[in-house]
Amino acid sequence: MNYSYDSTMAPEGKTSIVMRYDSPWKLWENLEEDEYENEKLQIEKDATGFLELEYPGISKHIEVIDVATPKTDVRYTGVKDGAYEGFMPSKENMMKSLDMQLPKLKNFLMAGQWLFPGGGLPPSAQTGKWSIQLICKKEKQKFISDK
Ligand SMILES: Cc1cc2nc3c(=O)[nH]c(=O)nc-3n(C[C@H](O)[C@H](O)[C@H](O)COP(=O)(O)OP(=O)(O)OC[C@H]3O[C@@H](n4cnc5c(N)ncnc54)[C@H](O)[C@@H]3O)c2cc1C
């Protein structure tokens, strides 16, 4: 993804390009120190190679490279297994969602990315709104929304 349309992503005349690859947590969870660093270096090399296919000669113009892994996501966000958008959507779970309430657990509502495979910001925010609506209903309060 080329962020050349966003002036906040790089100084003038430059751009940021993000390349994303999904990778199972199992491959990463026990990687440490040299093994981990070497894997990151390999990703850097492979990704630059792919970019070269698309934009020959680009390598000499690259000034900064940052490789983030599922471990990075865990370190920064605390998300389980580096699952940055919750459950991976598949043919089986695509149309399914989890209940916000759990049987026998009173006064508990779950909101956020884990309720919908594919997660992301919109469903996370939506389920937050649903939670408040359910609480309002229970407390017999009128739900007031901007939208
Ligand atoms: C690099 C990256 C890029 C992404 N890009 C996109 C994108 O382009 N579009 C998109 O839709 N989504 C994107 N996502 C996914 C999106 O950010 C998440 O799906 C969404 O933020 C999840 O919201 P959430 O409320 O479920 O969880 P979070 O936003 O993770 O909120 C959970 C909160 O709970 C807190 N917490 C954790 N444990 C405890 C505890 N024990 N006690 C109290 N608090 C606790 C955490 O500190 C955190 O504040 C991206 C994620 C990443 C990491």
The ligand as an SDF file (V2000), in Angstrom:
LIG
                    3D

 53 58  0  0  0  0  0  0  0  0999 V2000
   -0.9220   -2.6520   12.5050 C   0  0  0  0  0  0  0  0  0  0  0  0
   -2.4370   -2.7890   12.5040 C   0  0  0  0  0  0  0  0  0  0  0  0
   -3.1480   -2.2760   11.4370 C   0  0  0  0  0  0  0  0  0  0  0  0
   -4.5460   -2.3730   11.4220 C   0  0  0  0  0  0  0  0  0  0  0  0
   -5.2150   -1.8350   10.3780 N   0  0  0  0  0  0  0  0  0  0  0  0
   -6.5460   -1.8430   10.3730 C   0  0  0  0  0  0  0  0  0  0  0  0
   -7.2740   -1.2270    9.3250 C   0  0  0  0  0  0  0  0  0  0  0  0
   -6.6930   -0.6540    8.3720 O   0  0  0  0  0  0  0  0  0  0  0  0
   -8.6290   -1.2610    9.3760 N   0  0  0  0  0  0  0  0  0  0  0  0
   -9.3070   -1.8610   10.3980 C   0  0  0  0  0  0  0  0  0  0  0  0
  -10.5390   -1.8510   10.3910 O   0  0  0  0  0  0  0  0  0  0  0  0
   -8.6390   -2.4520   11.3980 N   0  0  0  0  0  0  0  0  0  0  0  0
   -7.2830   -2.4670   11.4260 C   0  0  0  0  0  0  0  0  0  0  0  0
   -6.6020   -3.0660   12.4470 N   0  0  0  0  0  0  0  0  0  0  0  0
   -7.3670   -3.8130   13.4460 C   0  0  0  0  0  0  0  0  0  0  0  0
   -8.0020   -2.9410   14.5000 C   0  0  0  0  0  0  0  0  0  0  0  0
   -7.0410   -2.0150   14.9930 O   0  0  0  0  0  0  0  0  0  0  0  0
   -8.4920   -3.8570   15.6350 C   0  0  0  0  0  0  0  0  0  0  0  0
   -9.3400   -4.8790   15.0890 O   0  0  0  0  0  0  0  0  0  0  0  0
   -9.3010   -3.0770   16.6650 C   0  0  0  0  0  0  0  0  0  0  0  0
   -8.5260   -1.9860   17.1510 O   0  0  0  0  0  0  0  0  0  0  0  0
   -9.6790   -3.9880   17.7920 C   0  0  0  0  0  0  0  0  0  0  0  0
  -10.4530   -3.2650   18.7070 O   0  0  0  0  0  0  0  0  0  0  0  0
  -10.8050   -3.8980   20.0810 P   0  0  0  0  0  0  0  0  0  0  0  0
  -11.6180   -2.8730   20.8060 O   0  0  0  0  0  0  0  0  0  0  0  0
  -11.3660   -5.2780   19.9080 O   0  0  0  0  0  0  0  0  0  0  0  0
   -9.3980   -4.1340   20.8070 O   0  0  0  0  0  0  0  0  0  0  0  0
   -8.2200   -3.0580   21.2610 P   0  0  0  0  0  0  0  0  0  0  0  0
   -8.3510   -1.8320   20.4040 O   0  0  0  0  0  0  0  0  0  0  0  0
   -7.0030   -3.8770   21.2530 O   0  0  0  0  0  0  0  0  0  0  0  0
   -8.7190   -2.6830   22.6850 O   0  0  0  0  0  0  0  0  0  0  0  0
   -8.5450   -3.5690   23.7560 C   0  0  0  0  0  0  0  0  0  0  0  0
   -8.1970   -2.7140   24.9520 C   0  0  0  0  0  0  0  0  0  0  0  0
   -8.2240   -3.5120   26.1270 O   0  0  0  0  0  0  0  0  0  0  0  0
   -7.1150   -3.1870   26.9180 C   0  0  0  0  0  0  0  0  0  0  0  0
   -6.8410   -4.3440   27.7780 N   0  0  0  0  0  0  0  0  0  0  0  0
   -6.2860   -5.5290   27.4450 C   0  0  0  0  0  0  0  0  0  0  0  0
   -6.2340   -6.3400   28.5130 N   0  0  0  0  0  0  0  0  0  0  0  0
   -6.7680   -5.6580   29.5360 C   0  0  0  0  0  0  0  0  0  0  0  0
   -6.9930   -5.9590   30.9100 C   0  0  0  0  0  0  0  0  0  0  0  0
   -6.6640   -7.1240   31.4260 N   0  0  0  0  0  0  0  0  0  0  0  0
   -7.5650   -5.0160   31.6800 N   0  0  0  0  0  0  0  0  0  0  0  0
   -7.9240   -3.8060   31.1690 C   0  0  0  0  0  0  0  0  0  0  0  0
   -7.7270   -3.4680   29.8740 N   0  0  0  0  0  0  0  0  0  0  0  0
   -7.1630   -4.3800   29.0780 C   0  0  0  0  0  0  0  0  0  0  0  0
   -6.0080   -2.8840   25.9340 C   0  0  0  0  0  0  0  0  0  0  0  0
   -4.9990   -2.0910   26.5250 O   0  0  0  0  0  0  0  0  0  0  0  0
   -6.7750   -2.1310   24.8530 C   0  0  0  0  0  0  0  0  0  0  0  0
   -6.8520   -0.7390   25.1110 O   0  0  0  0  0  0  0  0  0  0  0  0
   -5.2270   -2.9940   12.4990 C   0  0  0  0  0  0  0  0  0  0  0  0
   -4.5010   -3.4880   13.5870 C   0  0  0  0  0  0  0  0  0  0  0  0
   -3.1220   -3.4080   13.5760 C   0  0  0  0  0  0  0  0  0  0  0  0
   -2.3480   -3.9460   14.7730 C   0  0  0  0  0  0  0  0  0  0  0  0
  1  2  1  0
  2  3  1  0
  2 52  2  0
  3  4  2  0
  4  5  1  0
  4 50  1  0
  5  6  2  0
  6  7  1  0
  6 13  1  0
  7  8  2  0
  7  9  1  0
  9 10  1  0
 10 11  2  0
 10 12  1  0
 12 13  2  0
 13 14  1  0
 14 15  1  0
 14 50  1  0
 15 16  1  0
 16 17  1  0
 16 18  1  0
 18 19  1  0
 18 20  1  0
 20 21  1  0
 20 22  1  0
 22 23  1  0
 23 24  1  0
 24 25  2  0
 24 26  1  0
 24 27  1  0
 27 28  1  0
 28 29  2  0
 28 30  1  0
 28 31  1  0
 31 32  1  0
 32 33  1  0
 33 34  1  0
 33 48  1  0
 34 35  1  0
 35 36  1  0
 35 46  1  0
 36 37  1  0
 36 45  1  0
 37 38  2  0
 38 39  1  0
 39 40  1  0
 39 45  2  0
 40 41  1  0
 40 42  2  0
 42 43  1  0
 43 44  2  0
 44 45  1  0
 46 47  1  0
 46 48  1  0
 48 49  1  0
 50 51  2  0
 51 52  1  0
 52 53  1  0
M  END
$$$$
